[in-house]
Amino acid sequence: MNYVVLQVILKEKLWGTGSGNLTELEKAINAQADRGYRLHTISTVASGSKGFGGGDRIQATMVFEKLP
């Protein structure tokens, strides 16, 4: 395969600002880098709240390209 497409859902912290699980995004990127892919494109979209205590979600869609 020349390209891999992945989606990671980031959950915003209950208190304060920022994502509560940026390490999940980092792990996904590093896992593909270990397989010989580089991040080609990343797109994010807010996907709303899951109710009380759920926090907002951000969906990150990433396209990785195989290194030559």
Stockholm file with secondary structure:
# STOCKHOLM 1.0

chainA/1-68         MNYVVLQVILKEKLWGTGSGNLTELEKAINAQADRGYRLHTISTVASGSKGFGGGDRIQATMVFEKLP
#=GR chainA/1-68 SS CCEEEEEEEEEBCSSSSSBSCHHHHHHHHHHHHHTTEEEEEEEEEEEEECSTTTCEEEEEEEEEEECC
#=GC SS_cons        CCEEEEEEEEEBCSSSSSBSCHHHHHHHHHHHHHTTEEEEEEEEEEEEECSTTTCEEEEEEEEEEECC
//
